[in-house]
Amino acid sequence: MDTIGDFLTRIRNAVRSQHRVVEVPGSKIKKEIARILYEKGYILNYKYETNEKGQSTLKIALKYDPRTMEPAIQNLKRVSTPGLRKYTKVNNMPRVMNGLGIAILSTPKGVITDKEARQLNVGGEILCYVS
């Protein structure tokens, strides 16, 4: 099962339904993706919690324009899937919406954006595109 794909789909569905908060099962990579979305201004906040049984959940507060209720996340696309992994070198790094969006990558330096990967001169697996 594609847990990252499920995570992105839950966010996409919550944005379309104009929910304020979405709750998903947690993992370290999902927490890192949520951290990047928060740092880049696509979500209001996130909270990673672990219960007494050791199960973790990730609560994400979605961001909307207060006047128009237009979501900050317009497009969220999974790129690399378990059936077909997509890797890139630093010189072939994708540009999402000609630099207006971000690509989230899993690299040896951790989960980072395409811009940070260019600065660190590393390639990796393209997890998703956000715009």
C-alpha positions in Angstrom: 0.0 0.0 0.0 1.1 3.5 -0.8 1.0 5.4 2.5 2.4 8.6 1.2 -0.2 8.5 -1.7 -2.9 7.9 0.9 -1.6 10.9 2.9 -1.6 13.2 -0.1 -5.1 12.0 -1.1 -6.5 12.7 2.3 -5.1 16.3 2.2 -6.5 16.8 -1.3 -9.9 15.5 -0.3 -10.0 17.7 2.8 -9.0 20.8 0.8 -11.8 20.1 -1.8 -14.3 19.7 1.1 -13.0 22.8 2.7 -12.2 21.1 6.0 -10.2 23.0 8.6 -8.2 20.0 10.0 -7.3 16.7 8.5 -6.1 13.7 10.6 -3.9 11.0 9.1 -1.9 8.0 10.5 1.6 9.3 11.3 5.1 8.3 10.2 8.4 10.1 10.1 8.3 10.8 6.3 4.8 12.2 6.5 5.9 14.4 9.4 8.8 15.7 7.3 6.4 16.4 4.3 4.1 18.3 6.7 7.1 20.3 8.0 8.0 21.3 4.5 4.4 22.3 3.7 4.3 24.4 6.9 7.6 26.1 6.2 6.6 27.0 2.6 3.2 28.3 3.8 0.9 25.7 2.3 -0.6 24.7 5.7 -1.3 26.7 8.9 0.2 24.1 11.3 0.7 20.5 12.1 0.9 18.3 15.2 2.5 14.9 15.5 1.1 12.8 18.4 1.8 9.3 19.7 -0.7 7.5 22.0 0.1 5.1 24.8 -0.1 2.1 22.4 2.7 3.6 20.2 0.4 4.6 17.3 1.1 8.0 15.9 -1.3 10.5 14.3 -0.6 13.6 12.3 -3.1 16.5 12.5 -2.8 19.1 9.8 -4.5 22.5 9.9 -5.3 23.5 6.3 -4.8 27.1 5.1 -7.4 29.1 3.1 -7.7 32.7 1.9 -10.0 34.4 4.5 -12.0 36.4 1.9 -12.4 33.9 -0.9 -11.9 30.6 0.9 -9.4 29.7 -1.8 -7.1 26.9 -0.5 -3.3 27.5 -0.3 -2.8 24.0 -1.8 -4.1 24.2 -5.4 -2.4 21.1 -6.7 -0.9 18.1 -4.9 0.5 15.3 -7.1 2.2 12.1 -6.2 5.1 11.4 -8.5 7.1 8.3 -7.3 4.9 5.3 -6.5 5.8 1.9 -5.1 5.2 0.4 -8.6 7.3 3.0 -10.4 9.9 4.9 -8.5 11.1 8.3 -10.0 14.6 9.4 -9.2 16.4 12.5 -10.4 19.9 13.8 -10.5 20.7 17.4 -9.4 21.1 18.6 -13.0 17.7 17.1 -14.1 15.8 18.5 -11.1 12.1 19.3 -12.0 10.7 22.8 -11.8 7.1 22.9 -10.7 5.1 25.6 -12.3 8.4 27.2 -13.5 9.5 27.8 -9.9 6.1 28.8 -8.4 5.5 25.4 -6.8 7.7 23.0 -5.0 8.9 19.4 -5.5 9.4 17.4 -2.3 12.3 14.9 -2.6 13.7 12.1 -0.4 17.5 12.4 -0.5 20.5 11.2 1.5 20.3 14.6 3.3 16.7 14.0 4.3 13.3 15.1 3.0 13.9 18.5 1.3 12.5 20.7 -1.5 13.9 20.8 -5.0 15.5 24.2 -4.3 17.3 23.0 -1.2 18.5 19.9 -3.2 20.0 22.1 -5.9 21.8 24.1 -3.2 23.1 20.9 -1.5 23.9 19.4 -4.9 22.1 16.2 -4.2 19.5 14.2 -6.2 16.9 11.7 -4.9 13.4 10.3 -5.2 10.7 12.7 -6.2 7.9 12.2 -3.7 5.4 14.8 -4.9 4.7 18.2 -6.5 2.9 21.0 -4.6 1.5 24.2 -6.1 
